[in-house]
Amino acid sequence: MQTRLTAGDAELTISPEHGCRIEGLRIGGTEVLRQGERFGSFPMVPWCGRTENGRFRDGATTHQLPVNAPPHAIHGTVRDLAWKTARVSGTEAVFTCDLGDPWPYKGRVTQVFELAEDSLTLRFGVETYDDSFPAQAGWHPWFLRNLGNGGQDVRLGFTPGWQEERGENHLPTGRRIDPLPGPWDDCFGMPDGVDVTLTWPEELELKVSSRAEWVVIYDEPAEAVCVEPQSGPPNGLNTHPRLVTPIDPLEIESVWSWRRL
């Protein structure tokens, strides 16, 4: 079953049964997210990007995650789970998902969607039911490189503070370097918050913003460009652990705002 929200000429389609993925976002009748394989936008929880060799430490305990992008574990577990619908109105929807096996801790993830005529606000809350645990949260949208109306390909605009140097194992080395030219499958630091603009000349401008300080840009595919705000860098369970405790959940928000050109 799909959940549809509408506001003005914007329409958002969500599939709670399939990982609470955004299946599509249409603005003025034009789809802006890739369809088919690798489509829409999916949630990355309780980790983002790759976790090295599928292992992370929590104190003295080492945990092994399923290796689904050999030799690493990638993009969390909740994108593979069915979510429960908590509340739906014309422009807002709230969904929840329980964390558990193969994630070694019990907890809950809440995702909120709020659609307006010129924006989409996305929110995550990650809570623990019992023990504290390190976690990350973020979004992985597949924006269309070309909107298919005879216009030009999308252009990316952003000014990162640094780029996380990428090693041969496709993980950050721990060194921060000056941003390199694309194409990218790389993580960037934006200490004042994520602020990335996608511009389809003479058609649409869409801005992805967040108070989060990291964004992964993946623009290697021919048909799509990914702009992924996230609460920590790839392999962050090991290098930048952010503990979720019973009194301190992990909360993150991202806003996609747009205007016609």
C-alpha positions in Angstrom: 0.0 0.0 0.0 1.2 3.5 -0.8 0.6 6.7 1.1 0.1 9.9 -0.9 0.4 13.4 0.3 -0.5 16.5 -1.8 0.0 20.2 -1.4 -0.7 22.5 -4.2 0.8 20.9 -7.3 3.3 18.8 -5.3 2.6 15.1 -4.8 4.6 12.8 -2.5 4.3 9.0 -2.7 5.6 6.8 0.2 5.7 3.0 0.5 5.7 2.1 4.2 5.7 -1.6 3.4 8.9 -1.3 1.4 11.3 0.4 3.8 9.3 3.6 4.1 10.9 4.7 0.9 9.8 7.8 -1.0 8.7 6.3 -4.3 8.2 9.6 -6.0 8.0 13.3 -5.7 6.1 15.1 -8.5 6.2 18.9 -8.8 3.8 20.4 -11.2 3.4 17.0 -12.8 7.1 16.4 -13.2 8.8 13.6 -11.4 12.1 14.6 -9.8 13.2 11.2 -8.4 14.5 8.3 -10.5 12.1 5.4 -11.1 12.9 1.8 -11.8 16.0 0.3 -10.2 17.6 2.4 -7.6 14.7 4.8 -7.3 13.0 7.3 -5.0 14.6 8.0 -1.7 15.3 5.5 1.1 16.1 5.9 4.8 19.6 5.1 6.1 19.3 3.9 9.8 20.9 2.9 12.1 24.0 3.6 10.0 24.8 5.6 6.8 27.0 4.4 4.0 29.6 1.7 4.6 30.6 0.2 7.9 34.1 -1.3 7.6 33.9 -5.1 7.1 30.5 -5.0 8.7 32.0 -4.6 12.2 31.7 -1.9 14.8 32.6 -1.6 18.5 30.4 -0.4 21.4 32.7 -0.2 24.3 34.5 -3.5 24.7 32.0 -5.4 22.5 32.5 -5.9 18.8 29.4 -6.5 16.7 29.2 -8.1 13.3 26.6 -6.9 10.7 25.5 -8.6 7.6 28.0 -7.8 4.7 25.7 -6.7 2.0 28.2 -4.6 0.0 31.3 -6.8 0.3 33.5 -6.4 2.2 31.3 -3.9 4.0 27.8 -3.4 5.5 26.0 -0.6 3.8 23.0 1.8 4.5 21.5 0.3 7.6 18.6 -2.1 8.1 15.3 -0.2 8.1 15.2 0.2 4.3 14.5 -3.6 4.2 11.7 -3.6 6.7 8.0 -2.9 6.8 7.0 0.2 8.7 3.9 0.9 10.7 1.7 3.9 9.9 1.2 6.0 13.0 -0.7 9.0 11.5 -1.6 10.4 8.0 -3.3 13.6 7.1 -3.5 15.4 3.7 0.0 16.9 4.0 1.7 14.9 6.9 2.5 11.3 7.5 4.3 9.6 10.4 5.7 6.1 10.4 7.5 3.9 12.9 9.8 0.9 12.7 11.3 -1.3 15.4 15.0 -2.0 15.4 16.2 -5.5 16.1 18.0 -8.4 14.5 20.4 -8.2 12.6 20.9 -4.9 14.5 22.1 -6.0 18.0 20.0 -3.5 20.0 16.3 -2.9 20.5 14.9 0.5 19.6 12.5 2.4 17.5 12.8 4.7 14.5 10.2 7.4 13.7 10.0 9.1 10.3 7.9 12.2 9.7 7.0 13.7 6.3 5.5 17.1 6.0 4.7 18.3 2.5 4.0 22.0 1.5 3.5 23.6 -1.9 7.2 24.5 -2.1 9.0 22.2 0.3 9.2 18.7 1.9 10.4 18.4 5.5 11.8 15.1 6.6 12.5 14.1 10.2 14.0 11.1 11.9 14.0 10.1 15.6 16.0 7.1 16.8 15.2 5.9 20.3 16.5 3.0 22.4 14.2 0.7 24.3 17.0 -0.5 26.7 20.7 -0.2 26.3 22.5 2.8 24.7 24.0 2.3 21.3 25.8 4.2 18.6 23.7 5.1 15.5 23.4 7.3 12.5 20.5 8.5 10.3 20.2 10.0 6.9 18.4 10.0 3.5 19.5 8.6 0.2 17.5 10.3 -2.6 18.0 9.5 -6.3 17.4 12.8 -8.0 17.0 12.6 -11.8 19.9 13.9 -13.7 17.5 15.1 -16.4 13.8 15.8 -15.9 12.9 14.4 -19.3 11.2 17.6 -20.6 13.9 18.4 -23.2 15.9 20.6 -20.8 19.5 20.5 -19.6 21.0 18.1 -17.0 21.1 19.1 -13.4 23.9 21.2 -12.0 25.1 20.9 -8.4 26.0 23.9 -6.2 27.6 23.6 -2.8 30.5 24.9 -0.8 31.8 22.3 1.6 34.3 23.0 4.4 36.3 19.9 3.5 36.2 16.6 1.8 36.7 13.3 3.6 39.6 11.7 1.8 38.4 8.4 0.4 40.7 5.3 0.7 41.1 2.4 -1.6 38.5 0.5 0.6 36.0 3.3 -0.3 35.9 4.6 3.3 37.2 7.8 4.7 40.9 7.6 5.7 40.4 10.1 8.6 42.1 12.9 6.7 40.2 16.0 5.7 41.3 17.5 2.3 40.4 20.4 0.1 37.4 19.5 -2.0 38.3 17.8 -5.3 36.4 18.1 -8.6 33.8 15.4 -9.4 32.5 13.0 -10.3 32.0 12.0 -6.7 31.1 9.1 -4.5 32.4 11.1 -1.5 31.5 12.6 1.9 31.9 16.3 2.5 31.8 18.2 5.8 29.6 21.3 6.0 30.0 22.6 9.6 27.3 25.2 9.2 24.8 22.7 8.0 24.2 20.9 4.7 23.2 23.3 1.9 23.2 21.8 -1.6 21.4 23.3 -4.6 20.3 21.2 -7.6 19.5 23.3 -10.6 17.8 22.1 -13.8 18.4 25.2 -15.9 15.2 27.0 -16.9 13.1 24.3 -15.2 13.5 23.9 -11.5 15.8 24.7 -8.5 15.7 22.4 -5.5 17.7 23.0 -2.3 18.6 20.2 0.2 19.3 21.6 3.6 19.9 20.2 7.1 21.5 21.0 10.4 23.5 17.9 9.9 27.2 18.5 9.2 27.8 15.7 6.6 26.6 15.1 3.1 27.5 12.4 0.6 27.4 13.3 -3.0 27.1 10.5 -5.5 26.9 11.7 -9.1 28.6 8.8 -10.9 25.4 7.2 -12.3 24.3 8.3 -15.8 20.7 8.8 -14.8 20.8 10.1 -11.2 22.5 12.4 -8.7 22.4 11.6 -5.0 22.6 14.2 -2.3 22.6 12.5 1.1 22.4 14.5 4.3 23.5 12.3 7.3 24.3 12.6 10.9 27.9 11.3 10.5 30.3 10.2 7.8 30.6 6.7 6.3 32.0 4.2 8.9 30.9 6.7 11.5 29.8 3.9 13.9 33.5 3.4 14.4 35.0 6.8 13.8 32.3 9.3 15.0 30.0 7.3 17.3 26.9 9.2 18.4 25.2 7.4 21.3 21.5 7.0 21.5 20.5 6.8 25.2 17.2 6.5 27.0 17.2 10.2 27.6 18.9 11.4 24.5 17.5 10.1 21.2 19.1 10.9 17.8 17.1 13.4 15.9 17.8 14.8 12.4 15.9 16.9 9.9 16.3 17.7 6.3 14.3 20.1 4.1 13.9 20.0 0.3 12.7 23.3 -0.9 12.0 24.3 -4.6 11.1 27.0 -7.0 10.3 27.0 -10.7 12.7 28.8 -13.0 
